[in-house]
Amino acid sequence: MLKRKKFWKRVGYVLGCILLLLLIGAIYVVQVSKVKPPVIKDMSSLQLQRTDHGNGFYTIKDSWFRHSKSGLFEMYVDGPPFEMGVINGKLSKELVVRQEDHFAEQISKLVPSDFQRHYLKYLIGFFNRNLDKNVKEEYLEEIYGVSESASPKYQYLGSNYQRILNYHAAHDIGHAVQNLALVGCTSFGTWGAMSQDSTMIIGRNFDFYVGDKFAQDKIVAFFNPQQGHKFMTVTWGGFIGAVSGMNDQGLSVTINAAKTALPTSSATPVSLVTREILQYAKNINEAIAIAKSRKMFVSESFLVASANDNKAVIIEKTPNALDVYDPHKDYIICANHFQSPSLSKTEMNVQQEKESASMYRYKRLAQLLDENGKNSVQKTINILRDQKGLNGANIGMGNEKAINQLIAHHSVVFEPKKLIVWVSTSPWQLGQYVAYDLKKIFALHGLKDNHEIIDSSLTIAPDSFLLTPAYKNFIVFRTLKQRILDGGKVDVDSLIASNPEFYYSYVLAGDYLYKQKNYSAALHNYQVALTKVIATKQEEEHIRKQIRKITEK
């Protein structure tokens, strides 16, 4: 009896110690997850109020924000970092709040469990505990300024400052954890003999998809910082980083994700490295120096085009290495694999070339450049809108192997020497491309009345695809696809008829029928899917796995 009491006493002691350690661990995680905002000497800009001129046009001092007839939002901000962030947030407050709403909604879809989301909050907080130590002080101040306009309803996820700071690493975390096909971007450039008037032309699709609502409120933002160069980016509410942009020195930067290993700690978000290059580099060598100076926690390709150098290169960077791909030709192509002498040979990159859609898109782009002859802005946009596979094959609408995957957040074309940028309007890259002349916009010194700032003489017309039955079918396909993903019921024949050449139509149908235990019909759809052009090795393996599960029953 005495021995039994001693045994349970020891068990109780051990359990008590474990619980104490868990409690200490939880307290530690909570404490280290907290990130304090930077100390701002002059916070008087918080007293600034925007002037509402009506019709979505707001001003604060020389800064302004408006909603263009094109559907794009446009914004100009200047000043020191914290003030510039405060003005940015106050001018675009509705978009800052709405963007976080969209982000939170998407997270809830991906992680439906309240408990798991609560756990995820601390996991990300712990992972990002040193994020602020890897970000330039001026960007911390600017983010802090923007965060003053964030919604108060997400305090349970962290302070406004901590959340907005963490959102700048969301792309990197999602890329690293899942190697998402959602970041399968394509970019390219031509100059010299490859361009009609020898002028450099850069085109890119930013194929980053986190729900339709995320892409609704695109902002074409023009920044005039206290230090560095003036520059523009295509962005969204609350985001001061850059994924596509050009500065007043004629240097443009776009980013393409590459395959990466799971990181162990936070570093500098890719978008803030891009922002720094735009703000402080006037040529390729300066861009390389900035990229070298920053530690990143994912692998990325930076396509940097420079008017001063009259060429473009790709800076390829991993958490541990950097190399530069110079094509030594009058054109450059960038998908989602590395091409530089050292990084192209890594095991991870070789796997990416074999198993992802990247190499297929690369080859298709090379085909189109070869077929089109001397390039122009219109031809660049035609390529960015191309939905075909190799040799013009019909591979279905929305295939990741296509240059135009019909998911683009935005698409842009730069002419660095002329300082002109074209930005796509909805839907995706199918709407018109409107042109902005950076020389004229930065010469405005504020906007006193609400008027269009695009150069309408350079507008590129919408894609005629929008007027076809195929486009209507694609909208039907997307609707039925979402209904399946939401757990609803669909007519499988209608789903397939809406996009019959797309392998994923049959995968969706197969998965849907499998859940209904209609195994023979599911098997048929999986088998048909294997006859189509499948985007990735991972998806092909899923199909074959499902076939084995059915045939072995």
Residue pairs with C-beta under 8 A, 6 or more apart in sequence:
29 122
29 125
29 126
30 122
30 125
32 125
32 126
32 129
33 122
33 125
33 126
33 128
33 129
33 158
34 125
34 158
34 159
34 162
35 128
35 129
35 131
35 132
35 158
35 159
35 161
35 162
35 165
36 132
37 140
37 144
37 147
37 159
37 161
38 132
38 137
38 140
38 141
38 144
40 82
40 141
40 144
42 82
43 82
45 79
45 82
45 83
45 86
45 87
45 145
46 86
46 148
48 60
48 61
48 83
48 86
48 87
48 90
49 60
49 90
50 58
50 59
50 60
50 65
50 90
50 91
51 58
51 59
51 60
52 58
53 59
53 449
53 450
54 450
55 67
55 450
56 65
56 66
56 67
57 64
57 65
57 66
57 67
57 450
58 64
58 65
58 66
58 91
59 65
59 91
59 446
59 447
60 87
60 90
60 91
61 79
61 87
61 446
62 76
62 78
62 445
62 446
63 75
63 76
63 77
63 78
63 79
63 87
63 88
63 91
63 446
64 75
64 76
64 91
64 446
64 447
65 73
65 74
65 75
65 76
65 91
65 92
66 73
66 74
66 75
66 447
66 450
67 73
67 74
68 74
68 220
68 434
68 452
68 453
68 454
69 452
70 425
70 431
70 432
70 434
70 454
71 425
71 426
71 431
72 218
72 219
72 220
72 423
72 425
72 434
73 92
73 95
73 217
73 218
73 219
73 220
74 219
74 220
74 221
74 222
74 453
75 88
75 91
75 92
75 219
75 220
75 221
75 222
76 221
76 222
76 223
76 224
76 441
76 444
76 446
76 447
77 84
77 87
77 88
77 91
77 221
77 222
77 223
77 224
78 84
78 223
78 224
78 225
78 226
79 87
79 224
79 225
79 226
80 226
81 137
81 138
81 139
81 141
81 142
81 145
81 225
81 226
82 141
82 142
82 144
82 145
83 145
84 142
84 145
84 223
84 225
84 226
85 141
85 142
85 143
85 144
85 145
85 146
85 147
85 148
85 240
86 145
86 146
86 148
86 149
87 145
88 142
88 145
88 146
88 221
88 240
89 96
89 145
89 146
89 147
89 148
89 149
89 150
89 238
90 148
90 149
92 149
92 219
92 237
92 238
93 149
94 237
95 217
95 219
95 236
95 237
95 238
96 146
96 149
96 150
96 151
96 237
96 238
97 149
97 150
97 151
97 237
98 217
98 237
99 214
99 217
99 236
99 237
99 238
99 239
100 150
100 151
100 154
100 163
100 167
100 237
100 238
101 151
102 210
102 211
102 213
102 214
102 216
103 167
103 170
103 210
103 214
104 154
104 157
105 211
105 213
106 210
106 211
106 213
106 214
107 117
107 120
108 117
109 211
111 117
111 120
121 156
121 157
121 158
124 166
124 173
125 158
125 162
125 166
127 173
127 265
127 266
128 165
128 166
128 169
128 266
129 266
130 265
130 266
131 165
131 166
131 169
131 266
131 269
132 140
132 165
134 266
134 267
134 268
134 294
134 295
135 143
135 165
135 168
135 268
135 269
135 272
136 272
136 276
138 225
138 227
139 240
139 272
139 275
139 276
140 165
142 240
143 161
143 164
143 165
143 168
143 240
144 161
146 164
146 238
146 240
147 159
147 160
147 161
147 163
147 164
147 165
147 238
148 160
149 238
150 160
150 163
150 164
150 238
151 160
152 160
154 163
157 163
158 166
164 238
167 238
167 239
168 239
168 240
168 241
168 269
168 271
168 272
169 266
169 269
171 183
171 208
171 243
171 269
171 270
171 271
172 269
172 270
172 296
172 297
172 298
174 180
174 182
174 183
174 210
175 183
175 257
175 260
175 298
176 260
176 261
176 262
176 263
176 297
176 298
177 262
179 259
179 260
180 257
181 356
181 357
181 400
181 535
181 536
182 207
182 208
182 209
182 210
182 407
183 207
183 208
183 257
183 336
184 207
184 257
184 335
184 336
184 356
184 357
184 358
184 361
184 400
184 405
185 204
185 205
185 206
185 207
185 208
185 254
185 255
185 256
185 257
185 335
185 336
186 204
186 205
186 207
186 256
186 334
186 335
186 361
186 365
186 384
186 403
187 202
187 203
187 204
187 205
187 254
187 256
187 303
187 333
187 334
188 202
188 203
188 204
188 331
188 332
188 333
188 334
188 365
188 369
188 380
188 383
189 200
189 201
189 202
189 203
189 303
189 305
189 312
189 331
189 332
190 200
190 201
190 330
190 331
190 369
190 375
190 380
191 198
191 199
191 200
191 201
191 310
191 311
191 312
191 330
191 331
192 198
192 310
192 330
193 330
193 374
194 329
194 330
194 331
194 369
194 374
194 375
195 201
195 330
195 374
195 375
195 376
196 374
196 375
196 376
199 415
199 417
199 418
200 305
200 307
200 310
200 311
200 312
200 415
200 416
200 417
201 375
201 376
201 377
201 380
201 413
201 414
201 415
202 252
202 254
202 303
202 305
202 312
202 413
202 414
202 415
202 416
203 380
203 381
203 383
203 384
203 411
203 412
203 413
203 414
204 244
204 254
204 303
204 384
204 411
204 412
204 413
205 384
205 403
205 404
205 405
205 408
205 411
205 429
206 234
206 243
206 244
206 254
206 408
206 409
206 410
206 411
206 412
207 405
207 407
207 408
207 409
208 243
208 409
209 215
209 407
209 409
214 236
214 409
215 408
215 409
215 410
215 426
216 426
217 236
217 237
218 234
218 235
218 236
218 409
218 410
218 423
219 234
219 235
219 236
219 237
220 232
220 233
220 234
220 423
220 436
221 232
221 233
221 234
221 235
222 230
222 231
222 232
222 438
222 441
222 442
223 230
223 231
223 232
223 233
223 279
224 230
224 442
225 279
227 279
228 279
228 280
229 247
229 248
229 249
229 251
229 278
229 279
229 280
229 281
229 282
230 247
230 248
230 438
230 442
231 242
231 245
231 246
231 247
231 248
231 278
231 279
232 245
232 246
232 247
232 421
232 436
232 438
232 441
233 242
233 243
233 244
233 245
233 275
233 278
234 243
234 244
234 245
234 410
234 412
234 423
235 241
235 242
235 243
239 271
240 272
240 275
241 269
241 270
241 271
241 272
241 274
241 275
242 253
242 271
242 274
242 275
242 278
243 254
243 255
243 271
243 274
244 253
244 254
244 255
244 410
244 412
245 252
245 253
245 254
245 274
245 275
245 278
246 252
246 253
246 278
246 414
246 416
246 419
246 421
246 438
247 278
247 279
247 281
247 282
248 419
248 438
248 439
248 442
249 281
249 282
249 283
249 307
249 308
250 306
250 307
250 308
250 416
250 417
250 419
251 277
251 278
251 281
251 282
251 283
251 287
251 304
251 305
251 306
251 307
251 308
251 416
252 304
252 305
252 414
252 416
252 421
253 274
253 277
253 278
253 287
253 302
253 303
253 304
253 305
254 302
254 303
254 334
254 412
255 270
255 271
255 274
255 300
255 301
255 302
255 303
256 300
256 301
256 303
256 334
256 335
256 336
257 298
257 299
257 300
257 301
257 336
258 299
258 300
258 301
258 316
258 318
258 336
258 337
258 338
258 349
258 352
259 299
259 336
259 337
259 348
259 349
259 351
259 352
259 356
260 298
260 299
260 318
260 319
260 348
261 319
261 348
263 297
263 298
263 319
265 297
266 297
267 294
267 295
267 296
267 297
267 319
268 294
268 295
268 296
268 297
269 296
270 296
270 298
270 300
273 290
273 291
273 294
273 296
273 302
274 302
276 290
276 294
277 286
277 287
277 290
277 291
277 302
277 304
280 286
280 290
281 287
281 289
281 290
281 304
282 306
282 308
283 306
283 308
283 309
284 304
284 306
284 309
284 311
284 313
287 302
287 304
287 306
287 315
288 315
288 322
288 324
291 302
291 315
291 317
291 322
292 322
295 319
296 317
296 318
296 319
297 319
298 319
299 316
299 317
299 318
299 319
299 338
299 348
300 316
300 317
301 314
301 315
301 316
301 317
301 334
301 336
301 338
302 314
302 315
302 316
302 317
303 312
303 313
303 314
303 332
303 334
304 312
304 313
304 314
304 315
305 311
305 312
305 414
305 416
306 312
306 416
307 416
307 417
310 417
311 326
312 332
313 324
313 325
313 326
313 327
313 332
314 324
314 325
314 332
314 334
314 339
314 340
315 322
315 324
316 322
316 323
316 324
316 325
316 338
316 339
316 340
316 343
318 343
321 342
321 343
323 338
323 340
323 341
323 342
323 343
324 340
325 332
325 338
325 339
325 340
325 344
331 369
331 375
333 362
333 365
333 366
333 369
335 358
335 359
335 361
335 362
335 365
336 352
336 356
336 357
336 358
336 361
337 344
337 349
337 352
337 353
337 356
337 358
337 359
337 362
338 344
338 346
338 349
338 352
343 349
352 358
353 359
354 537
355 536
355 537
355 538
356 536
356 537
357 399
357 400
357 401
357 535
357 536
360 389
360 390
360 401
361 400
361 401
361 402
361 403
363 390
364 386
364 388
364 389
364 390
364 401
364 402
364 403
365 383
365 403
367 390
367 391
368 383
368 386
368 403
369 375
369 383
372 379
372 382
372 383
377 413
377 415
377 422
377 460
378 460
380 413
381 411
381 413
381 422
381 429
381 433
381 460
383 403
384 403
384 404
384 411
384 413
384 424
384 429
385 403
385 404
385 429
385 430
385 463
385 465
386 402
386 403
386 404
387 395
387 397
387 399
387 402
387 403
387 404
387 406
387 465
388 394
388 395
388 402
389 395
389 399
389 401
389 402
389 533
393 533
394 501
395 401
395 402
395 501
395 502
395 532
395 533
396 499
396 500
396 501
396 502
396 503
396 504
396 505
396 532
396 533
397 406
397 470
397 473
397 474
397 477
397 499
397 502
398 405
398 406
398 407
398 474
398 477
398 478
398 499
398 502
398 504
399 405
399 502
399 503
399 504
399 533
399 535
400 535
400 536
401 533
401 535
404 428
404 429
406 428
406 430
406 474
407 428
408 424
408 428
408 429
410 423
410 424
410 429
411 423
411 424
411 428
411 429
411 433
412 421
412 422
412 423
412 424
413 421
413 422
413 433
414 420
414 421
414 422
415 421
418 437
419 437
419 438
419 439
420 435
420 436
420 437
420 438
420 455
420 458
421 435
421 436
421 438
422 433
422 434
422 435
422 436
422 458
422 460
423 433
423 434
423 436
424 430
424 431
424 432
424 433
425 431
425 432
425 433
425 434
427 466
429 463
430 462
430 463
430 465
430 466
430 471
431 462
431 463
431 466
432 459
432 460
432 461
432 462
433 459
433 460
434 454
434 456
434 459
435 454
435 455
435 458
435 459
435 460
436 453
436 454
436 455
437 455
440 453
440 455
441 453
444 453
447 453
465 471
473 497
473 498
473 499
474 498
474 499
476 494
476 498
477 495
477 498
477 499
477 502
477 505
480 490
480 491
480 494
480 495
480 498
481 495
481 508
483 489
483 490
484 490
484 495
484 508
484 511
484 512
490 512
492 509
492 512
492 513
492 521
492 525
495 505
495 508
495 509
496 505
496 506
496 509
496 525
498 505
499 505
501 532
502 532
503 529
503 530
503 532
503 533
503 534
503 535
503 539
504 529
504 535
504 539
506 525
506 526
506 528
506 529
506 532
507 525
507 526
507 529
507 539
507 542
507 543
509 522
509 525
510 522
510 523
510 525
510 526
510 529
510 543
510 546
511 522
511 546
513 519
513 521
513 522
513 525
514 522
514 546
514 550
519 550
519 553
522 546
522 550
523 547
523 550
523 551
526 543
526 546
526 547
526 550
527 547
529 543
530 540
530 543
530 544
534 540
534 543
